[in-house]
């Protein structure tokens, strides 16, 4: 990556309102961070419009029974309070494995350590390996394979060991 490309990337980050962009290539790594409040970019939304429309419709249907789901939701929050959440460090597409014919990096019940690759997030045609910053056991995978993720979106729940 040359200086002109880096300058264009910096301009893009400042215009878009994204807080952080990380790019890693063979022998080159750059992370650009800003102090702006997060603004979610709709770059990945066109591919996800049908999925978003399907996700919104079922949510609207049970709105008549709001009091009933409220109690289980608070119980679920209490259960997850003992878990550590692994969050997405960037906007992109979440992948559980390096390619469709390869096994997943982690599954529910797997023990992970600091530095273990847990997934890949594709951003701007670059595949970024996401490493765990915690040790523990995977309790739940919160994102479907090949689905778009936002910055700071929860990806995994980990039970500390």
PyMOL commands that place a pseudoatom at each C-alpha (Angstrom):
pseudoatom trace, name=CA, resn=UNK, resi=1, chain=A, elem=C, hetatm=0, pos=[0.000, 0.000, 0.000]
pseudoatom trace, name=CA, resn=UNK, resi=2, chain=A, elem=C, hetatm=0, pos=[1.505, 3.342, -0.975]
pseudoatom trace, name=CA, resn=UNK, resi=3, chain=A, elem=C, hetatm=0, pos=[1.154, 6.723, 0.720]
pseudoatom trace, name=CA, resn=UNK, resi=4, chain=A, elem=C, hetatm=0, pos=[-1.580, 7.877, -1.687]
pseudoatom trace, name=CA, resn=UNK, resi=5, chain=A, elem=C, hetatm=0, pos=[-3.728, 4.845, -0.875]
pseudoatom trace, name=CA, resn=UNK, resi=6, chain=A, elem=C, hetatm=0, pos=[-3.190, 5.450, 2.854]
pseudoatom trace, name=CA, resn=UNK, resi=7, chain=A, elem=C, hetatm=0, pos=[-4.230, 9.095, 2.475]
pseudoatom trace, name=CA, resn=UNK, resi=8, chain=A, elem=C, hetatm=0, pos=[-7.366, 8.043, 0.570]
pseudoatom trace, name=CA, resn=UNK, resi=9, chain=A, elem=C, hetatm=0, pos=[-8.151, 5.519, 3.296]
pseudoatom trace, name=CA, resn=UNK, resi=10, chain=A, elem=C, hetatm=0, pos=[-7.767, 8.201, 5.985]
pseudoatom trace, name=CA, resn=UNK, resi=11, chain=A, elem=C, hetatm=0, pos=[-10.115, 10.513, 4.049]
pseudoatom trace, name=CA, resn=UNK, resi=12, chain=A, elem=C, hetatm=0, pos=[-12.623, 7.673, 3.686]
pseudoatom trace, name=CA, resn=UNK, resi=13, chain=A, elem=C, hetatm=0, pos=[-12.507, 6.922, 7.417]
pseudoatom trace, name=CA, resn=UNK, resi=14, chain=A, elem=C, hetatm=0, pos=[-12.975, 10.575, 8.373]
pseudoatom trace, name=CA, resn=UNK, resi=15, chain=A, elem=C, hetatm=0, pos=[-15.892, 11.052, 5.934]
pseudoatom trace, name=CA, resn=UNK, resi=16, chain=A, elem=C, hetatm=0, pos=[-17.673, 7.823, 6.784]
pseudoatom trace, name=CA, resn=UNK, resi=17, chain=A, elem=C, hetatm=0, pos=[-17.662, 8.291, 10.546]
pseudoatom trace, name=CA, resn=UNK, resi=18, chain=A, elem=C, hetatm=0, pos=[-16.201, 4.830, 11.140]
pseudoatom trace, name=CA, resn=UNK, resi=19, chain=A, elem=C, hetatm=0, pos=[-14.207, 4.687, 14.391]
pseudoatom trace, name=CA, resn=UNK, resi=20, chain=A, elem=C, hetatm=0, pos=[-11.625, 2.137, 13.329]
pseudoatom trace, name=CA, resn=UNK, resi=21, chain=A, elem=C, hetatm=0, pos=[-10.356, 0.452, 10.184]
pseudoatom trace, name=CA, resn=UNK, resi=22, chain=A, elem=C, hetatm=0, pos=[-7.697, -2.267, 10.272]
pseudoatom trace, name=CA, resn=UNK, resi=23, chain=A, elem=C, hetatm=0, pos=[-5.996, -3.679, 7.178]
pseudoatom trace, name=CA, resn=UNK, resi=24, chain=A, elem=C, hetatm=0, pos=[-3.474, -6.474, 7.293]
pseudoatom trace, name=CA, resn=UNK, resi=25, chain=A, elem=C, hetatm=0, pos=[-1.514, -7.856, 4.363]
pseudoatom trace, name=CA, resn=UNK, resi=26, chain=A, elem=C, hetatm=0, pos=[1.524, -10.167, 4.169]
pseudoatom trace, name=CA, resn=UNK, resi=27, chain=A, elem=C, hetatm=0, pos=[4.108, -7.759, 5.596]
pseudoatom trace, name=CA, resn=UNK, resi=28, chain=A, elem=C, hetatm=0, pos=[1.992, -4.660, 6.096]
pseudoatom trace, name=CA, resn=UNK, resi=29, chain=A, elem=C, hetatm=0, pos=[-0.515, -3.775, 8.794]
pseudoatom trace, name=CA, resn=UNK, resi=30, chain=A, elem=C, hetatm=0, pos=[-2.332, -0.473, 9.329]
pseudoatom trace, name=CA, resn=UNK, resi=31, chain=A, elem=C, hetatm=0, pos=[-4.995, 0.539, 11.825]
pseudoatom trace, name=CA, resn=UNK, resi=32, chain=A, elem=C, hetatm=0, pos=[-6.705, 3.916, 11.598]
pseudoatom trace, name=CA, resn=UNK, resi=33, chain=A, elem=C, hetatm=0, pos=[-8.687, 5.066, 14.632]
pseudoatom trace, name=CA, resn=UNK, resi=34, chain=A, elem=C, hetatm=0, pos=[-10.717, 8.237, 15.147]
pseudoatom trace, name=CA, resn=UNK, resi=35, chain=A, elem=C, hetatm=0, pos=[-12.288, 9.842, 18.198]
pseudoatom trace, name=CA, resn=UNK, resi=36, chain=A, elem=C, hetatm=0, pos=[-15.665, 10.265, 16.548]
pseudoatom trace, name=CA, resn=UNK, resi=37, chain=A, elem=C, hetatm=0, pos=[-18.878, 8.750, 17.880]
pseudoatom trace, name=CA, resn=UNK, resi=38, chain=A, elem=C, hetatm=0, pos=[-19.737, 5.561, 15.970]
pseudoatom trace, name=CA, resn=UNK, resi=39, chain=A, elem=C, hetatm=0, pos=[-21.753, 5.998, 12.801]
pseudoatom trace, name=CA, resn=UNK, resi=40, chain=A, elem=C, hetatm=0, pos=[-22.760, 2.775, 11.124]
pseudoatom trace, name=CA, resn=UNK, resi=41, chain=A, elem=C, hetatm=0, pos=[-22.006, 2.667, 7.435]
pseudoatom trace, name=CA, resn=UNK, resi=42, chain=A, elem=C, hetatm=0, pos=[-24.643, 1.187, 5.156]
pseudoatom trace, name=CA, resn=UNK, resi=43, chain=A, elem=C, hetatm=0, pos=[-22.072, -0.290, 2.776]
pseudoatom trace, name=CA, resn=UNK, resi=44, chain=A, elem=C, hetatm=0, pos=[-23.021, -3.881, 3.612]
pseudoatom trace, name=CA, resn=UNK, resi=45, chain=A, elem=C, hetatm=0, pos=[-26.769, -3.220, 3.784]
pseudoatom trace, name=CA, resn=UNK, resi=46, chain=A, elem=C, hetatm=0, pos=[-27.694, -3.687, 0.070]
pseudoatom trace, name=CA, resn=UNK, resi=47, chain=A, elem=C, hetatm=0, pos=[-26.654, -7.342, 0.209]
pseudoatom trace, name=CA, resn=UNK, resi=48, chain=A, elem=C, hetatm=0, pos=[-28.518, -7.795, 3.474]
pseudoatom trace, name=CA, resn=UNK, resi=49, chain=A, elem=C, hetatm=0, pos=[-31.794, -6.062, 2.587]
pseudoatom trace, name=CA, resn=UNK, resi=50, chain=A, elem=C, hetatm=0, pos=[-33.761, -9.313, 2.047]
pseudoatom trace, name=CA, resn=UNK, resi=51, chain=A, elem=C, hetatm=0, pos=[-32.387, -10.741, 5.296]
pseudoatom trace, name=CA, resn=UNK, resi=52, chain=A, elem=C, hetatm=0, pos=[-33.198, -7.549, 7.216]
pseudoatom trace, name=CA, resn=UNK, resi=53, chain=A, elem=C, hetatm=0, pos=[-36.735, -7.487, 5.827]
pseudoatom trace, name=CA, resn=UNK, resi=54, chain=A, elem=C, hetatm=0, pos=[-37.292, -11.077, 6.948]
pseudoatom trace, name=CA, resn=UNK, resi=55, chain=A, elem=C, hetatm=0, pos=[-35.845, -10.371, 10.385]
pseudoatom trace, name=CA, resn=UNK, resi=56, chain=A, elem=C, hetatm=0, pos=[-38.082, -7.333, 10.932]
pseudoatom trace, name=CA, resn=UNK, resi=57, chain=A, elem=C, hetatm=0, pos=[-41.346, -9.040, 9.970]
pseudoatom trace, name=CA, resn=UNK, resi=58, chain=A, elem=C, hetatm=0, pos=[-41.269, -11.760, 12.661]
pseudoatom trace, name=CA, resn=UNK, resi=59, chain=A, elem=C, hetatm=0, pos=[-40.341, -9.215, 15.325]
pseudoatom trace, name=CA, resn=UNK, resi=60, chain=A, elem=C, hetatm=0, pos=[-43.402, -7.104, 14.511]
pseudoatom trace, name=CA, resn=UNK, resi=61, chain=A, elem=C, hetatm=0, pos=[-45.818, -10.054, 14.715]
pseudoatom trace, name=CA, resn=UNK, resi=62, chain=A, elem=C, hetatm=0, pos=[-45.382, -10.918, 18.415]
pseudoatom trace, name=CA, resn=UNK, resi=63, chain=A, elem=C, hetatm=0, pos=[-45.603, -7.268, 19.532]
pseudoatom trace, name=CA, resn=UNK, resi=64, chain=A, elem=C, hetatm=0, pos=[-49.107, -7.957, 20.899]
pseudoatom trace, name=CA, resn=UNK, resi=65, chain=A, elem=C, hetatm=0, pos=[-47.524, -10.317, 23.440]
pseudoatom trace, name=CA, resn=UNK, resi=66, chain=A, elem=C, hetatm=0, pos=[-44.870, -7.912, 24.719]
pseudoatom trace, name=CA, resn=UNK, resi=67, chain=A, elem=C, hetatm=0, pos=[-45.342, -8.665, 28.460]
pseudoatom trace, name=CA, resn=UNK, resi=68, chain=A, elem=C, hetatm=0, pos=[-44.777, -12.433, 28.020]
pseudoatom trace, name=CA, resn=UNK, resi=69, chain=A, elem=C, hetatm=0, pos=[-41.337, -12.240, 26.285]
pseudoatom trace, name=CA, resn=UNK, resi=70, chain=A, elem=C, hetatm=0, pos=[-40.144, -9.549, 28.722]
pseudoatom trace, name=CA, resn=UNK, resi=71, chain=A, elem=C, hetatm=0, pos=[-39.722, -11.984, 31.631]
pseudoatom trace, name=CA, resn=UNK, resi=72, chain=A, elem=C, hetatm=0, pos=[-37.692, -14.593, 29.672]
pseudoatom trace, name=CA, resn=UNK, resi=73, chain=A, elem=C, hetatm=0, pos=[-35.541, -11.816, 28.207]
pseudoatom trace, name=CA, resn=UNK, resi=74, chain=A, elem=C, hetatm=0, pos=[-34.580, -10.561, 31.664]
pseudoatom trace, name=CA, resn=UNK, resi=75, chain=A, elem=C, hetatm=0, pos=[-33.785, -14.133, 32.740]
pseudoatom trace, name=CA, resn=UNK, resi=76, chain=A, elem=C, hetatm=0, pos=[-31.573, -14.544, 29.656]
pseudoatom trace, name=CA, resn=UNK, resi=77, chain=A, elem=C, hetatm=0, pos=[-29.717, -11.342, 30.536]
pseudoatom trace, name=CA, resn=UNK, resi=78, chain=A, elem=C, hetatm=0, pos=[-29.004, -12.692, 34.006]
pseudoatom trace, name=CA, resn=UNK, resi=79, chain=A, elem=C, hetatm=0, pos=[-27.651, -15.971, 32.547]
pseudoatom trace, name=CA, resn=UNK, resi=80, chain=A, elem=C, hetatm=0, pos=[-25.334, -14.188, 30.104]
pseudoatom trace, name=CA, resn=UNK, resi=81, chain=A, elem=C, hetatm=0, pos=[-23.894, -11.843, 32.727]
pseudoatom trace, name=CA, resn=UNK, resi=82, chain=A, elem=C, hetatm=0, pos=[-21.332, -14.466, 33.739]
pseudoatom trace, name=CA, resn=UNK, resi=83, chain=A, elem=C, hetatm=0, pos=[-20.074, -14.793, 30.139]
pseudoatom trace, name=CA, resn=UNK, resi=84, chain=A, elem=C, hetatm=0, pos=[-17.534, -12.694, 28.265]
pseudoatom trace, name=CA, resn=UNK, resi=85, chain=A, elem=C, hetatm=0, pos=[-18.677, -11.342, 24.916]
pseudoatom trace, name=CA, resn=UNK, resi=86, chain=A, elem=C, hetatm=0, pos=[-16.264, -11.461, 21.980]
pseudoatom trace, name=CA, resn=UNK, resi=87, chain=A, elem=C, hetatm=0, pos=[-17.187, -8.520, 19.752]
pseudoatom trace, name=CA, resn=UNK, resi=88, chain=A, elem=C, hetatm=0, pos=[-16.441, -7.642, 16.148]
pseudoatom trace, name=CA, resn=UNK, resi=89, chain=A, elem=C, hetatm=0, pos=[-13.528, -5.225, 15.810]
pseudoatom trace, name=CA, resn=UNK, resi=90, chain=A, elem=C, hetatm=0, pos=[-14.763, -4.007, 12.408]
pseudoatom trace, name=CA, resn=UNK, resi=91, chain=A, elem=C, hetatm=0, pos=[-17.583, -3.851, 9.901]
pseudoatom trace, name=CA, resn=UNK, resi=92, chain=A, elem=C, hetatm=0, pos=[-17.603, -6.694, 7.395]
pseudoatom trace, name=CA, resn=UNK, resi=93, chain=A, elem=C, hetatm=0, pos=[-18.806, -10.211, 6.632]
pseudoatom trace, name=CA, resn=UNK, resi=94, chain=A, elem=C, hetatm=0, pos=[-18.434, -12.887, 9.318]
pseudoatom trace, name=CA, resn=UNK, resi=95, chain=A, elem=C, hetatm=0, pos=[-17.058, -16.310, 8.384]
pseudoatom trace, name=CA, resn=UNK, resi=96, chain=A, elem=C, hetatm=0, pos=[-16.671, -19.256, 10.766]
pseudoatom trace, name=CA, resn=UNK, resi=97, chain=A, elem=C, hetatm=0, pos=[-14.033, -21.006, 8.616]
pseudoatom trace, name=CA, resn=UNK, resi=98, chain=A, elem=C, hetatm=0, pos=[-11.236, -20.118, 6.199]
pseudoatom trace, name=CA, resn=UNK, resi=99, chain=A, elem=C, hetatm=0, pos=[-13.205, -21.570, 3.251]
pseudoatom trace, name=CA, resn=UNK, resi=100, chain=A, elem=C, hetatm=0, pos=[-16.431, -23.530, 2.770]
pseudoatom trace, name=CA, resn=UNK, resi=101, chain=A, elem=C, hetatm=0, pos=[-14.597, -26.871, 2.632]
pseudoatom trace, name=CA, resn=UNK, resi=102, chain=A, elem=C, hetatm=0, pos=[-12.543, -26.210, 5.805]
pseudoatom trace, name=CA, resn=UNK, resi=103, chain=A, elem=C, hetatm=0, pos=[-13.766, -26.893, 9.372]
pseudoatom trace, name=CA, resn=UNK, resi=104, chain=A, elem=C, hetatm=0, pos=[-14.966, -24.034, 11.576]
pseudoatom trace, name=CA, resn=UNK, resi=105, chain=A, elem=C, hetatm=0, pos=[-12.334, -22.269, 13.664]
pseudoatom trace, name=CA, resn=UNK, resi=106, chain=A, elem=C, hetatm=0, pos=[-14.427, -22.800, 16.816]
pseudoatom trace, name=CA, resn=UNK, resi=107, chain=A, elem=C, hetatm=0, pos=[-17.656, -24.560, 17.765]
pseudoatom trace, name=CA, resn=UNK, resi=108, chain=A, elem=C, hetatm=0, pos=[-19.843, -24.457, 20.856]
pseudoatom trace, name=CA, resn=UNK, resi=109, chain=A, elem=C, hetatm=0, pos=[-18.019, -26.237, 23.669]
pseudoatom trace, name=CA, resn=UNK, resi=110, chain=A, elem=C, hetatm=0, pos=[-14.508, -25.598, 22.302]
pseudoatom trace, name=CA, resn=UNK, resi=111, chain=A, elem=C, hetatm=0, pos=[-11.906, -24.168, 24.657]
pseudoatom trace, name=CA, resn=UNK, resi=112, chain=A, elem=C, hetatm=0, pos=[-10.055, -21.132, 23.368]
pseudoatom trace, name=CA, resn=UNK, resi=113, chain=A, elem=C, hetatm=0, pos=[-7.016, -19.243, 24.552]
pseudoatom trace, name=CA, resn=UNK, resi=114, chain=A, elem=C, hetatm=0, pos=[-5.675, -15.767, 23.983]
pseudoatom trace, name=CA, resn=UNK, resi=115, chain=A, elem=C, hetatm=0, pos=[-4.484, -15.441, 20.389]
pseudoatom trace, name=CA, resn=UNK, resi=116, chain=A, elem=C, hetatm=0, pos=[-6.586, -18.314, 18.990]
pseudoatom trace, name=CA, resn=UNK, resi=117, chain=A, elem=C, hetatm=0, pos=[-8.294, -17.458, 15.696]
pseudoatom trace, name=CA, resn=UNK, resi=118, chain=A, elem=C, hetatm=0, pos=[-12.065, -17.643, 16.265]
pseudoatom trace, name=CA, resn=UNK, resi=119, chain=A, elem=C, hetatm=0, pos=[-13.369, -16.345, 12.920]
pseudoatom trace, name=CA, resn=UNK, resi=120, chain=A, elem=C, hetatm=0, pos=[-12.617, -14.275, 9.832]
pseudoatom trace, name=CA, resn=UNK, resi=121, chain=A, elem=C, hetatm=0, pos=[-14.185, -10.943, 8.984]
pseudoatom trace, name=CA, resn=UNK, resi=122, chain=A, elem=C, hetatm=0, pos=[-13.968, -9.843, 5.370]
pseudoatom trace, name=CA, resn=UNK, resi=123, chain=A, elem=C, hetatm=0, pos=[-13.721, -6.077, 5.020]
pseudoatom trace, name=CA, resn=UNK, resi=124, chain=A, elem=C, hetatm=0, pos=[-12.890, -4.250, 1.803]
pseudoatom trace, name=CA, resn=UNK, resi=125, chain=A, elem=C, hetatm=0, pos=[-11.927, -7.560, 0.100]
pseudoatom trace, name=CA, resn=UNK, resi=126, chain=A, elem=C, hetatm=0, pos=[-9.422, -8.349, 2.862]
pseudoatom trace, name=CA, resn=UNK, resi=127, chain=A, elem=C, hetatm=0, pos=[-9.879, -11.384, 5.079]
pseudoatom trace, name=CA, resn=UNK, resi=128, chain=A, elem=C, hetatm=0, pos=[-8.983, -10.468, 8.673]
pseudoatom trace, name=CA, resn=UNK, resi=129, chain=A, elem=C, hetatm=0, pos=[-8.395, -13.281, 11.151]
pseudoatom trace, name=CA, resn=UNK, resi=130, chain=A, elem=C, hetatm=0, pos=[-10.015, -12.352, 14.455]
pseudoatom trace, name=CA, resn=UNK, resi=131, chain=A, elem=C, hetatm=0, pos=[-8.074, -13.649, 17.442]
pseudoatom trace, name=CA, resn=UNK, resi=132, chain=A, elem=C, hetatm=0, pos=[-9.515, -14.207, 20.894]
pseudoatom trace, name=CA, resn=UNK, resi=133, chain=A, elem=C, hetatm=0, pos=[-8.487, -11.768, 23.592]
pseudoatom trace, name=CA, resn=UNK, resi=134, chain=A, elem=C, hetatm=0, pos=[-9.876, -14.040, 26.322]
pseudoatom trace, name=CA, resn=UNK, resi=135, chain=A, elem=C, hetatm=0, pos=[-9.508, -17.635, 27.500]
pseudoatom trace, name=CA, resn=UNK, resi=136, chain=A, elem=C, hetatm=0, pos=[-12.516, -19.821, 28.080]
pseudoatom trace, name=CA, resn=UNK, resi=137, chain=A, elem=C, hetatm=0, pos=[-15.109, -22.102, 26.529]
pseudoatom trace, name=CA, resn=UNK, resi=138, chain=A, elem=C, hetatm=0, pos=[-17.393, -21.085, 23.648]
pseudoatom trace, name=CA, resn=UNK, resi=139, chain=A, elem=C, hetatm=0, pos=[-20.957, -21.130, 24.980]
pseudoatom trace, name=CA, resn=UNK, resi=140, chain=A, elem=C, hetatm=0, pos=[-22.839, -19.587, 22.068]
pseudoatom trace, name=CA, resn=UNK, resi=141, chain=A, elem=C, hetatm=0, pos=[-22.159, -18.361, 18.537]
pseudoatom trace, name=CA, resn=UNK, resi=142, chain=A, elem=C, hetatm=0, pos=[-24.300, -15.265, 18.039]
pseudoatom trace, name=CA, resn=UNK, resi=143, chain=A, elem=C, hetatm=0, pos=[-23.825, -14.679, 14.291]
pseudoatom trace, name=CA, resn=UNK, resi=144, chain=A, elem=C, hetatm=0, pos=[-24.677, -16.865, 11.300]
pseudoatom trace, name=CA, resn=UNK, resi=145, chain=A, elem=C, hetatm=0, pos=[-21.927, -17.773, 8.857]
pseudoatom trace, name=CA, resn=UNK, resi=146, chain=A, elem=C, hetatm=0, pos=[-21.492, -15.375, 5.895]
pseudoatom trace, name=CA, resn=UNK, resi=147, chain=A, elem=C, hetatm=0, pos=[-23.666, -12.683, 7.460]
pseudoatom trace, name=CA, resn=UNK, resi=148, chain=A, elem=C, hetatm=0, pos=[-22.794, -8.976, 7.750]
pseudoatom trace, name=CA, resn=UNK, resi=149, chain=A, elem=C, hetatm=0, pos=[-21.590, -7.675, 11.112]
pseudoatom trace, name=CA, resn=UNK, resi=150, chain=A, elem=C, hetatm=0, pos=[-21.209, -4.181, 12.527]
pseudoatom trace, name=CA, resn=UNK, resi=151, chain=A, elem=C, hetatm=0, pos=[-18.384, -2.732, 14.583]
pseudoatom trace, name=CA, resn=UNK, resi=152, chain=A, elem=C, hetatm=0, pos=[-18.635, -3.873, 18.230]
pseudoatom trace, name=CA, resn=UNK, resi=153, chain=A, elem=C, hetatm=0, pos=[-21.390, -6.410, 17.440]
pseudoatom trace, name=CA, resn=UNK, resi=154, chain=A, elem=C, hetatm=0, pos=[-21.309, -9.457, 19.755]
pseudoatom trace, name=CA, resn=UNK, resi=155, chain=A, elem=C, hetatm=0, pos=[-20.019, -12.563, 17.937]
pseudoatom trace, name=CA, resn=UNK, resi=156, chain=A, elem=C, hetatm=0, pos=[-19.465, -15.183, 20.661]
pseudoatom trace, name=CA, resn=UNK, resi=157, chain=A, elem=C, hetatm=0, pos=[-20.276, -15.775, 24.317]
pseudoatom trace, name=CA, resn=UNK, resi=158, chain=A, elem=C, hetatm=0, pos=[-17.342, -17.270, 26.228]
pseudoatom trace, name=CA, resn=UNK, resi=159, chain=A, elem=C, hetatm=0, pos=[-17.441, -18.833, 29.674]
pseudoatom trace, name=CA, resn=UNK, resi=160, chain=A, elem=C, hetatm=0, pos=[-14.203, -17.945, 31.477]
pseudoatom trace, name=CA, resn=UNK, resi=161, chain=A, elem=C, hetatm=0, pos=[-12.214, -20.910, 32.752]
for i in range(1, 161): cmd.bond("trace and resi %d" % i, "trace and resi %d" % (i + 1))
show_as sticks, trace
zoom trace
